[in-house]
């Protein structure tokens, strides 16, 4: 552990937060080890110490003492500490909104939120408790008509029987205590396994991840994968498989297991030998009704590894699942303080290989991004550009796609 008089700060990198963007800036400059672009889920609590080489001359007191150097304790060293406490208060005069603050929903009127917690690490075992509480005053406003009475009037006016995005969470003050970015994991021999409610980001996207992002917070899930890149000589390999449960809001009118769905999939990436900073990866994610019969869960958990073509699969057109798959690349050049990335995503199976070859863009889209960081004695300056291209292809599918009557949602338990 550091000396008693060392200036130490703890940084818990929850995806989608300022800390996550700061850590990415340190990566760009080579001040933090390159993280995997496969899955980011806030698993690490970094310890930064300015005592190791001293604070650089010219650094103002407003700059964190760990902006220039860092130190992380060995994985087998006992460590613990308090996570930063974050409070937020907002006042909304009109329509409710959600602005990427995890599970916090800002209804009309005042909304207060509180986040904080504790972490501990003992050898291979790591525990993070980082709950989030919020209370929205949830005052009345004119609702868009849904054609329903009772609690149905709070539903989304767009496909209110299929999309679970309530306009308003009831007619009283609304509050939620969420586990937030909490996790319990075991890291041994390069592998990790555990349970978590932390948000995840798959792929290289920063503001607009295409397959899984952190805007609405996380869901309870189990996971298994690599804790550190596996050295296969020709490349370093990263892999993560997860299976979790999403939940409809009570305003959607369903009860029992019908309220739940299974979200499971994998992400894998490689770092080719001899090409420092380059990462190539693939993802595949399924969202499907929660199994109602014994024995079905095993088959659903294996579904992300099935073939990508409808040819050879049975009953694909009758299934109620939704799926996405993507390929991505990220290249970071620390000597230039820059990185560039590209990701291409597809929804659903192609009928056969010919269809996939001739129309790879069908029901697909792509994102490109660039990040450049300049460093001075007192600040980091970041230029970031990111764009997405997606829409109806020349097959003229028409409007938005709905996944049958079991619907779509992003609600656990208060996020949208």
C-alpha positions in Angstrom: 0.0 0.0 0.0 1.2 3.6 -0.5 3.0 5.6 2.1 0.9 7.3 4.8 1.7 10.7 3.5 1.0 9.8 -0.1 -1.8 11.7 -2.0 -4.1 9.0 -3.0 -7.4 9.0 -4.9 -9.7 6.2 -5.9 -11.3 6.1 -9.3 -14.2 3.7 -10.0 -14.8 3.7 -13.7 -18.5 3.2 -14.2 -19.3 3.1 -18.0 -20.8 6.2 -19.5 -19.7 8.5 -16.6 -17.2 11.3 -16.4 -14.8 8.9 -14.8 -15.1 6.6 -17.8 -14.3 9.4 -20.2 -11.3 10.5 -18.0 -9.9 6.9 -18.0 -10.2 6.8 -21.8 -8.3 10.1 -22.0 -5.5 8.6 -19.8 -5.5 5.5 -22.1 -5.0 7.7 -25.2 -2.0 9.3 -23.6 -0.5 6.0 -22.4 -1.0 7.0 -18.7 -3.4 4.1 -18.1 -3.0 0.5 -19.5 -5.1 -0.1 -22.6 -8.5 -1.5 -21.6 -10.3 -4.1 -23.6 -12.8 -2.7 -26.2 -14.8 -5.9 -25.8 -16.7 -5.2 -22.6 -16.4 -2.3 -20.1 -18.4 -2.7 -16.9 -16.7 -0.8 -14.2 -15.0 -3.8 -12.7 -11.8 -2.1 -11.6 -11.2 0.5 -8.9 -8.0 2.2 -9.8 -5.8 3.7 -7.1 -3.9 6.8 -8.2 -0.9 8.2 -6.2 0.9 11.5 -7.0 3.6 10.5 -4.5 5.3 8.1 -6.9 7.0 10.7 -9.1 5.8 13.9 -7.6 3.2 16.4 -8.9 4.5 18.1 -12.1 5.5 21.7 -12.0 2.8 24.1 -13.2 -0.1 22.0 -12.2 -2.8 24.1 -10.6 -4.6 23.1 -7.4 -7.8 22.5 -9.3 -6.3 19.6 -11.2 -6.6 16.2 -9.5 -3.2 15.1 -8.0 -3.4 11.8 -10.0 -3.7 13.5 -13.4 -0.1 12.8 -14.3 0.8 9.4 -12.7 -1.0 6.5 -11.2 -0.3 3.3 -9.3 -2.4 0.2 -8.9 -1.9 -2.2 -6.1 -1.0 -5.8 -7.0 -4.1 -8.1 -7.5 -3.2 -10.2 -4.5 -2.8 -7.2 -2.1 -5.7 -6.5 0.3 -7.4 -3.2 -0.3 -10.6 -1.4 0.4 -12.1 2.1 0.5 -15.1 4.3 0.1 -16.4 5.2 -3.4 -17.1 8.8 -4.2 -20.5 10.1 -3.1 -22.5 11.8 -5.8 -25.7 13.8 -5.3 -27.8 15.5 -7.9 -30.9 17.7 -7.9 -32.9 18.8 -10.9 -36.1 20.7 -11.5 -38.2 19.9 -14.6 -41.0 22.2 -15.7 -42.4 20.1 -18.5 -42.2 16.6 -20.0 -40.1 14.0 -18.0 -36.8 13.1 -19.5 -33.9 10.7 -19.0 -30.4 12.1 -19.9 -28.1 9.1 -19.5 -27.9 9.2 -15.7 -28.3 5.5 -15.2 -31.5 4.5 -13.4 -32.4 8.1 -12.5 -35.6 9.3 -14.1 -36.4 13.1 -14.0 -40.2 13.5 -13.7 -41.9 16.9 -13.7 -40.9 18.8 -10.6 -38.0 18.2 -8.3 -35.8 15.1 -8.6 -33.1 14.2 -6.1 -30.6 11.3 -6.4 -27.8 9.9 -4.2 -25.1 7.5 -5.2 -22.1 6.1 -3.3 -20.7 3.0 -1.7 -17.8 0.8 -0.7 -15.4 -1.6 -2.4 -13.1 -4.3 -1.1 -10.7 -6.7 -2.7 -9.1 -9.7 -1.0 -6.8 -11.7 -3.3 -8.9 -13.0 -6.2 -12.3 -11.9 -4.7 -13.6 -8.4 -5.4 -16.8 -6.8 -4.1 -18.3 -3.4 -5.1 -21.4 -2.0 -3.5 -22.5 1.2 -5.3 -26.3 1.7 -4.9 -28.3 4.5 -6.4 -31.4 6.1 -4.9 -33.6 8.7 -6.5 -37.0 10.3 -5.8 -38.9 12.2 -8.5 -41.7 14.5 -7.4 -43.6 13.3 -10.5 -46.1 16.2 -10.8 -49.1 16.0 -13.1 -48.9 17.1 -16.8 -51.0 16.6 -19.9 -50.4 13.1 -21.1 -50.5 12.1 -24.8 -53.6 9.9 -25.4 -53.1 6.2 -25.4 -56.7 5.1 -25.8 -56.6 3.4 -22.4 -58.0 4.0 -19.0 -56.6 3.4 -15.5 -52.8 2.8 -15.4 -52.8 2.2 -19.1 -53.0 6.0 -19.7 -49.4 6.3 -18.4 -48.0 4.1 -21.2 -46.2 5.3 -24.3 -48.6 6.8 -26.9 -46.6 5.0 -29.6 -47.6 1.3 -29.8 -48.8 1.4 -26.2 -49.5 -2.4 -26.2 -46.0 -3.3 -27.4 -43.5 -0.7 -26.1 -42.9 -0.3 -22.4 -41.7 3.3 -22.1 -44.2 5.0 -19.7 -44.8 8.7 -20.1 -45.3 8.9 -16.4 -44.6 6.5 -13.5 -48.0 6.7 -11.9 -49.7 9.7 -10.3 -47.7 9.9 -7.0 -44.1 10.6 -6.1 -41.8 8.0 -7.7 -38.7 6.6 -6.0 -36.4 3.7 -6.6 -33.4 2.2 -4.7 -31.3 0.5 -7.4 -28.2 -1.7 -6.8 -26.5 0.6 -9.3 -23.0 -0.5 -10.5 -22.5 -3.2 -7.9 -20.7 -6.5 -8.4 -19.2 -9.6 -6.8 -16.5 -11.4 -8.9 -13.8 -14.0 -8.6 -10.7 -13.5 -10.7 -8.3 -16.5 -11.0 -5.8 -17.8 -13.6 -6.8 -15.1 -16.1 -10.6 -15.9 -15.8 -13.4 -14.0 -14.1 -16.9 -15.1 -13.0 -19.4 -13.3 -11.0 -22.8 -11.5 -10.6 -23.3 -7.9 -11.3 -25.8 -5.1 -11.8 -23.3 -2.7 -13.3 -24.0 -1.2 -16.7 -21.9 -2.5 -19.6 -20.6 -1.1 -22.8 -19.8 -3.5 -25.6 -17.5 -2.4 -28.5 -15.5 0.8 -29.0 -18.3 3.3 -29.1 -18.2 6.1 -26.5 -21.4 8.1 -26.9 -23.4 5.7 -29.1 -22.5 2.0 -28.5 -24.5 0.0 -31.1 -25.2 -3.3 -29.2 -25.1 -2.5 -25.5 -24.6 0.8 -23.7 -24.7 2.3 -20.3 -27.3 5.1 -20.7 -30.1 3.4 -18.7 -28.0 1.7 -16.1 -27.4 -2.0 -15.8 -29.5 -5.1 -15.2 -28.9 -8.0 -12.8 -26.8 -10.6 -14.6 -24.2 -13.4 -14.3 -21.0 -13.4 -16.4 -17.9 -15.4 -17.2 -14.9 -14.5 -19.3 -11.3 -13.4 -19.3 -10.0 -11.1 -16.5 -6.8 -10.3 -18.4 -6.1 -10.9 -22.1 -5.2 -14.5 -22.9 -1.9 -14.7 -24.7 -2.3 -17.0 -27.7 1.1 -15.8 -29.2 -0.4 -14.6 -32.5 -2.9 -12.4 -30.6 -4.2 -11.6 -27.1 -7.8 -12.7 -26.7 -10.6 -11.2 -24.6 -14.0 -12.8 -24.1 -17.1 -12.2 -22.0 -20.5 -14.1 -21.9 -23.4 -12.7 -19.9 -27.0 -13.7 -19.1 -29.3 -11.3 -17.3 -33.0 -10.5 -16.8 -34.9 -7.4 -17.9 -38.2 -6.4 -16.3 -41.2 -4.6 -17.6 -42.7 -1.8 -15.6 -45.9 -2.5 -13.7 -47.7 0.0 -15.9 -47.5 -2.4 -18.8 -50.2 -4.7 -17.2 -48.4 -8.0 -17.1 -47.7 -10.2 -14.1 -45.6 -13.2 -13.1 -42.9 -14.4 -15.5 -44.5 -12.6 -18.4 -42.9 -9.4 -17.0 -39.4 -10.7 -17.5 -37.1 -11.4 -20.5 -33.7 -13.0 -20.9 -30.9 -10.9 -22.2 -27.8 -12.9 -23.1 -24.9 -12.9 -25.5 -21.1 -12.6 -25.8 -18.4 -10.3 -27.0 -14.9 -11.3 -28.0 -11.9 -9.3 -29.2 -8.3 -9.9 -30.3 -5.2 -7.7 -30.2 -3.0 -8.9 -33.0 0.7 -9.5 -32.2 2.9 -6.8 -33.8 0.1 -4.2 -34.2 0.1 -2.3 -30.8 -3.1 -0.5 -30.1 -5.3 -2.5 -32.6 -8.3 -4.4 -31.3 -10.7 -6.4 -33.5 -13.9 -7.9 -32.1 -17.4 -9.4 -32.6 -20.6 -9.3 -30.5 -23.9 -11.2 -30.5 -26.8 -10.4 -28.2 -30.3 -12.0 -27.9 -33.4 -10.6 -26.1 -36.1 -13.2 -25.7 -39.1 -14.1 -23.5 -38.3 -15.6 -20.1 -38.6 -19.4 -20.3 -41.9 -20.8 -19.0 -41.0 -24.5 -18.9 -38.2 -26.5 -17.3 -35.3 -27.3 -19.6 -35.9 -24.3 -21.9 -33.4 -22.1 -20.2 -30.4 -24.3 -21.2 -31.4 -23.9 -24.9 -31.9 -20.2 -24.6 -28.5 -19.7 -23.0 -26.8 -21.5 -26.0 -28.6 -19.4 -28.6 -25.9 -16.8 -29.1 -23.6 -19.5 -30.4 -26.1 -20.8 -33.1 -25.5 -20.2 -36.8 -26.0 -16.7 -38.3 -28.0 -18.0 -41.3 -31.6 -19.1 -41.3 -30.7 -22.1 -43.4 -30.3 -25.1 -41.2 -32.2 -23.5 -38.2 -35.6 -24.7 -37.2 -38.6 -22.5 -36.4 -36.7 -19.2 -36.7 -39.7 -17.3 -38.2 -41.9 -18.4 -35.3 -39.5 -17.2 -32.6 -40.2 -14.1 -30.5 -36.6 -13.2 -29.9 -34.7 -10.2 -31.1 -31.0 -10.3 -31.8 -28.1 -8.1 -32.8 -24.6 -9.0 -34.0 -21.7 -6.7 -34.8 -18.0 -6.5 -35.8 -15.8 -3.7 -34.7 -12.2 -2.3 -34.8 -10.4 0.2 -32.6 -6.9 1.5 -33.2 -5.3 3.6 -30.5 -1.9 5.4 -31.1 -0.7 6.6 -27.7 2.3 8.5 -29.3 -0.3 10.7 -31.1 -2.8 10.7 -28.2 -5.5 9.5 -30.6 -7.7 6.6 -31.5 -10.2 5.8 -34.3 -12.9 3.1 -34.3 -15.5 1.6 -36.5 -18.4 -0.8 -35.8 -21.0 -2.5 -38.1 -24.2 -4.0 -36.6 -26.8 -6.3 -38.1 -30.2 -7.3 -36.7 -31.6 -10.9 -37.2 -30.4 -13.7 -39.4 -29.8 -13.5 -43.2 -31.7 -16.2 -45.0 -28.6 -17.7 -46.6 -25.0 -17.0 -47.5 -25.9 -15.4 -50.8 -28.3 -12.9 -49.1 -25.6 -12.0 -46.6 -23.0 -11.5 -49.3 -25.1 -9.4 -51.6 -26.9 -7.4 -49.0 -24.7 -7.1 -45.9 -26.3 -3.7 -45.1 -29.8 -5.2 -44.8 -31.3 -4.2 -41.4 -27.9 -2.9 -40.4 -26.0 0.3 -39.6 -22.5 1.4 -38.7 -20.8 3.9 -36.4 -17.4 5.7 -36.8 -15.5 7.6 -34.2 -12.3 9.6 -33.6 -10.7 10.9 -30.4 -7.7 13.1 -30.0 -6.2 14.3 -26.7 -3.7 17.2 -26.2 -1.8 17.5 -22.9 -0.6 20.7 -21.3 0.9 21.4 -17.8 -2.5 22.0 -16.4 -5.2 20.3 -18.5 -6.2 17.7 -21.0 -8.0 18.9 -24.1 -10.1 16.3 -26.0 -11.6 16.5 -29.4 -14.2 13.8 -30.0 -16.3 13.0 -33.0 -18.7 10.2 -33.4 -21.4 9.4 -36.1 -24.0 6.8 -36.8 -25.6 5.7 -40.1 -28.7 3.5 -39.8 -32.1 3.3 -41.3 -34.5 1.5 -43.6 -32.6 -0.3 -46.4 -33.6 -0.6 -50.1 -35.8 -3.6 -49.2 -38.4 -0.9 -48.1 -39.3 -2.5 -44.7 -41.3 0.5 -43.7 -41.5 1.9 -40.2 -40.1 0.9 -36.8 -39.9 -2.8 -36.2 -41.8 -4.3 -33.2 -41.0 -7.7 -31.6 -44.6 -9.1 -31.5 -46.8 -8.8 -28.5 -44.2 -9.4 -25.9 -42.8 -6.0 -26.7 -39.7 -4.1 -26.1 -38.5 -2.3 -23.0 -35.4 -1.1 -21.2 -36.8 -0.9 -17.7 -35.0 -2.2 -14.5 -36.6 -1.1 -12.3 -36.8 2.6 -13.0 -34.6 3.2 -16.1 -35.6 3.9 -19.6 
